[in-house]
Amino acid sequence: MSRTMSTPPQVARTEPSARTTARLGGYALWQLRDYLMDRGAPTMVVGALFGYMVSGPMMGAMKMRLERLSPTALAQMGGYETVRASMVTELTSTALELLLGTLVFLGALFAMNGIVANDRKLGYYRFLFSKPLAPERYYGQAFALHWAGFLGTITILGLVYQALVGPVLTTRLYAAVALVYLCYAGIAFALSAAARWDWLSLVAVTVASNYLWSSFGETRSALAGLLYLFPPIHRTGEVFSAVSKGTTLPWSLLAWFAAYGAASFVIGLVVLRVRRLAIV
Amino acid sequence: MIVFDQVGKRYRSWQGREVRALEDFSLEIAPGEVFGLAGPNGAGKSTLISLLLGFLGPSTGMLQIDGLAPRRYVERHGVSYLSELVNIPPAWRVTSALRRYAILAGLPSHEVHARVESMLETLGLEEHRSKRVRQLSKGNLQRLGLAQALLGEERVIVLDEPTHGLDPVWTQRFRDVVDQLRRPDRVILIASHNLDELARLADRVAIIDRGRLQRVVDVRANERTVTEGAPYRIVVASSDTRVGDVFPGAREVASGEFEVRALSLADINAGLVRLMQSGALVRAVYPVHSPLEQQFREAVGVQVSAGREESR
């Protein structure tokens, strides 16, 4: 102990102001740091593992195919570098098609898991929101920073892939990943604001949407309109297939993803505004 | 400054049963007051504090701080709050936790460092500054909770069981801290089971039981009053049968210690005179319960029967 009983502790005083506001902008770096340490790092590890599991065997096969080609055949096909570049493009296309859907889903799941619900469950909300701070502002900023953090994570994974295999990061990839992520993350955010078991709810919504759209998407009954309450998750394959093949992105479909995610995010903010923080 | 007007809070349990946590609660707390909240476990103190911070909404009635709904007030001005359970993410380090809370409390960036250092020193946390929250002892965690509460200069301070887990040295220091926090424009609300602590710190104490306000005790005025019929303890030099002769019904609770009850102050004084005239050496006379404790016991209906205490 640094004090003795004879020296009572002194509380420094400053003049109170009429209105105080949390410096949320100043807190952004802490929120970004929290994302990278707690959520970005696991996303990166899982992404790297999946990437290795998918690309590793294909890389081996590619090397064997290259070694088996005779010098004459290589020359006829435009030389070693040209053939290798063509094979890498093929490999990357397959890897992207296999990986992106899972990576974006898991990235959103990791980023949003318990984003609101954990603070409520574990009681962290008490000190946070006794400060001059509105929950919807705090979590709204966290949502945006986690989005940016996830895109940063994708960039790092892409750069690693580029160093080991070949170029993969394109504007089209960022656009597709960012908007499909927005859809998943928006849903997860709304669920986290409203319920305790947000990750389980997100999995349930994803499975239910896939099943319902796949089973009843073609029906012409009036009830089929209710399917639009569910996100178009069954069509993420179309988006990532376009990215991997280098064809035109389905922008109307991406707009649907983005609108669904944004609407879910706004619902989450409204829930935060209206719902009381304490769990009783 | 703080107004509770017929506030009620009802919950529905998961079995569908209605729980009335708070009923018809009316109270006004003026600026400059240190106000205590006392009550048995489950009396409604925590619900009251959650309502005051806007973490819960009232089912009935109206609650305002400075004319604003609680959540609105908190989001505009902030409240210095120490909760009964100090919940801070366990992976955070002591200094970084305080920096984070200082930023959220709205402290300008150039003041954050100095204020955090000041709090570390005031609450004796310097040697723990690099530790993670999960490595702190109960007492140190409680001090960290208090430090984060006092980072700002809020006009409303709410401390829920503030000395829970503190050793006697820090309990005394906490009292010094509260004395320094007193300000004419500030309300300090302390919820505690420790009636002695409330008697020392608070100007008034509200006693709550079963979700209802039982009474509000003016602590200073209460100290000067003597409750008729309250039990007293008389300590004599050695076990002395004369005490029983002078005070019929006196019960020896320990060697040389007698409890007498249901007497007026005049009766006790007259009895003591007779006792001393008979040659007994009186070492001490004191009320068994402090005035506030006596009020508390009356308010929550604690019965004493055959030497055993029973609540309700």
Contacts between the chains, C-beta under 8 A, distances in Angstrom:
chain1	res1	chain2	res2	distance
A	1	B	124	5.3
A	1	B	169	7.4
A	2	B	121	6.9
A	2	B	124	5.6
A	2	B	126	5.7
A	2	B	127	7.3
A	3	B	124	6.2
A	3	B	173	7.6
A	5	B	169	6.7
A	5	B	172	7.0
A	5	B	173	7.9
A	8	B	173	6.9
A	8	B	176	3.9
A	8	B	180	7.9
A	9	B	121	7.9
A	9	B	122	4.4
A	9	B	123	7.1
A	9	B	173	5.6
A	9	B	176	6.0
A	9	B	177	5.7
A	9	B	180	7.8
A	10	B	122	6.6
A	10	B	180	6.9
A	11	B	118	8.0
A	11	B	122	6.0
A	11	B	150	6.3
A	11	B	177	6.0
A	11	B	180	4.7
A	11	B	181	6.3
A	12	B	115	7.2
A	12	B	118	4.8
A	12	B	122	7.9
A	13	B	153	7.2
A	14	B	111	7.5
A	14	B	153	5.4
A	15	B	153	7.4
A	16	B	153	4.5
A	16	B	154	7.7
A	16	B	155	6.3
A	16	B	185	7.6
A	17	B	153	7.9
A	19	B	76	5.5
A	19	B	77	6.5
A	20	B	76	7.5
A	20	B	77	5.8
A	20	B	78	5.4
A	20	B	105	7.2
A	20	B	106	4.0
A	20	B	152	6.8
A	20	B	154	7.8
A	21	B	106	5.4
A	22	B	78	7.8
A	22	B	103	7.2
A	22	B	104	4.5
A	22	B	105	7.0
A	22	B	106	5.3
A	23	B	103	5.0
A	23	B	104	7.4
A	23	B	106	6.1
A	23	B	107	7.6
A	23	B	108	7.8
A	23	B	109	7.2
A	24	B	104	7.7
A	26	B	103	4.7
A	26	B	109	6.2
A	27	B	100	6.8
A	27	B	103	5.0
A	27	B	104	6.1
A	30	B	96	8.0
A	30	B	100	5.5
A	30	B	103	7.4
A	122	B	87	6.0
A	122	B	89	7.8
A	123	B	83	7.3
A	123	B	85	6.0
A	123	B	87	3.4
A	124	B	87	5.4
A	124	B	88	7.2
A	124	B	89	6.2
A	125	B	55	7.3
A	126	B	53	7.8
A	126	B	55	7.2
A	126	B	81	6.8
A	126	B	83	4.5
A	126	B	87	6.0
A	127	B	81	7.0
A	127	B	83	7.2
A	127	B	87	7.1
A	127	B	88	6.7
A	127	B	101	6.4
A	127	B	145	7.6
A	127	B	148	5.8
A	127	B	149	7.9
A	128	B	104	6.6
A	129	B	53	7.6
A	129	B	55	7.3
A	129	B	74	7.1
A	130	B	53	5.7
A	130	B	74	6.4
A	130	B	78	6.7
A	130	B	79	4.9
A	130	B	80	7.4
A	130	B	81	3.6
A	130	B	149	7.8
A	130	B	158	7.7
A	131	B	78	5.1
A	131	B	101	6.9
A	131	B	104	4.2
A	131	B	105	5.1
A	131	B	106	7.3
A	131	B	152	7.6
A	132	B	74	7.0
A	132	B	75	5.9
A	132	B	76	6.2
A	132	B	77	5.9
A	132	B	78	3.9
A	132	B	105	7.2
A	132	B	106	5.5
A	133	B	75	6.6
A	133	B	78	7.7
A	133	B	104	5.6
A	134	B	75	5.0
A	276	B	54	7.6
A	276	B	55	6.1
A	276	B	56	5.2
A	276	B	57	5.4
A	277	B	55	4.8
A	278	B	50	4.9
A	278	B	55	3.9
A	278	B	56	4.9
A	280	B	11	5.0
A	280	B	56	6.8
